[in-house]
Amino acid sequence: MLIHLFFLLWGILICLILSAPPSYIPLFVCIFIISIAILISAKKLLCIHKKCIIYGIIVFIFSYLLSSYVIFKPHNNNFMNFSTISSDKKAVIFFCEGEMEKYTPYYANAFLERVPFYLKPIFSYRIKKNLLRT
């Protein structure tokens, strides 16, 4: 049962490593390495069966999908009711938050509207990698 917690942690950490800003990556990688070291050192205490590994992989996939959904969850846009505006209004107001100063998953989500949520961490890693090159 304890090994399932490691798979849960690893699923979340993989998603966070792929989608987090670069300044957080050393922390997540350090936690990942420490958890692997703890698992290896506690291998004698844990009895690992094939069935346990299969359940662990299921837990890993579930935790990856859940953390990916939480990070890139759809935004609730509350637009005003345009049917109440009179038809003689002709102005258009453009609102812009400015350019990205650094990579964040919030802004990457705007580029990834058509990508399924479970692939968004991988695509956001590509965006992050391209932003770091420039």
C-alpha positions in Angstrom: 0.0 0.0 0.0 2.9 2.4 0.8 4.3 2.0 -2.7 1.0 3.4 -4.1 1.8 6.7 -2.3 5.1 6.8 -4.2 3.4 6.3 -7.5 0.9 9.0 -6.5 3.7 11.4 -5.7 5.6 10.6 -8.9 2.5 11.2 -11.1 2.0 14.7 -9.5 5.7 15.5 -9.7 6.1 14.5 -13.3 3.1 16.8 -14.2 4.6 19.6 -12.1 8.1 19.2 -13.6 6.7 19.5 -17.1 4.4 22.4 -16.5 6.0 24.5 -13.7 8.1 27.6 -14.2 11.8 26.9 -14.4 12.6 28.3 -11.0 10.5 25.5 -9.3 12.0 22.6 -11.3 15.1 22.0 -9.0 12.8 21.7 -6.0 10.5 19.2 -7.8 13.5 17.2 -9.1 15.0 17.1 -5.7 11.8 15.8 -4.1 11.6 13.2 -6.9 15.1 12.0 -6.3 14.6 11.8 -2.5 11.4 9.8 -3.0 13.3 7.3 -5.2 16.1 7.1 -2.6 13.6 6.4 0.1 11.9 3.7 -1.9 15.2 2.0 -2.7 16.3 2.2 1.0 13.0 0.8 2.2 12.9 -2.0 -0.4 13.6 -4.6 2.3 10.6 -3.4 4.3 8.2 -3.4 1.3 7.1 -6.6 -0.4 6.5 -5.6 -4.0 4.4 -7.9 -6.1 3.5 -7.7 -9.8 -0.1 -6.9 -8.9 1.1 -4.0 -6.7 3.2 -2.6 -9.6 0.1 -2.7 -11.9 -2.0 -0.9 -9.3 0.8 1.6 -8.8 0.9 2.4 -12.5 -2.9 2.9 -12.4 -2.4 5.3 -9.5 0.4 7.0 -11.3 -1.8 7.6 -14.4 -4.7 8.8 -12.2 -2.6 11.2 -10.2 -1.0 12.6 -13.4 -4.4 13.1 -15.1 -5.8 14.7 -11.9 -2.9 17.1 -11.4 -2.9 18.0 -15.1 -6.6 18.8 -14.9 -6.2 20.9 -11.8 -3.3 22.9 -13.3 -5.0 23.5 -16.6 -8.6 23.5 -15.6 -10.9 25.4 -17.9 -11.5 29.1 -17.0 -15.0 30.3 -16.3 -15.4 33.4 -18.4 -18.3 35.4 -17.1 -19.2 37.7 -20.0 -22.0 40.2 -19.8 -25.3 39.5 -21.5 -24.8 41.2 -24.9 -28.5 40.9 -25.7 -29.3 43.8 -23.3 -26.9 46.2 -25.1 -28.7 48.6 -27.5 -27.9 48.1 -31.1 -26.7 51.7 -31.6 -23.5 51.1 -29.6 -20.4 50.9 -31.9 -17.4 50.8 -29.5 -15.1 47.9 -29.0 -12.9 47.8 -26.0 -9.8 45.7 -26.1 -8.4 44.4 -22.9 -4.8 43.1 -22.7 -2.9 42.0 -19.7 0.4 42.6 -21.4 3.2 40.3 -22.6 4.4 37.3 -20.7 7.4 38.2 -18.4 8.0 34.6 -17.7 6.5 31.3 -18.3 3.4 30.3 -16.3 0.9 27.5 -16.9 -1.9 30.1 -16.8 -0.7 31.8 -19.9 0.3 28.5 -21.6 -3.3 27.4 -21.2 -4.3 30.2 -23.7 -2.0 28.6 -26.3 -3.3 25.1 -25.7 -7.1 25.5 -25.9 -7.5 22.7 -28.5 -5.1 20.3 -26.7 -6.6 17.7 -24.4 -5.8 18.4 -20.7 -3.7 15.3 -20.3 -1.3 16.4 -23.0 -1.1 20.0 -21.9 1.9 19.4 -19.5 3.9 18.0 -22.4 3.0 20.8 -24.8 3.6 23.4 -22.0 7.1 21.9 -21.6 7.7 22.6 -25.3 6.5 26.2 -24.9 8.7 26.6 -21.8 11.7 25.2 -23.6 11.2 27.5 -26.6 10.8 30.5 -24.3 14.1 29.7 -22.5 16.0 29.5 -25.8 15.1 33.0 -26.9 
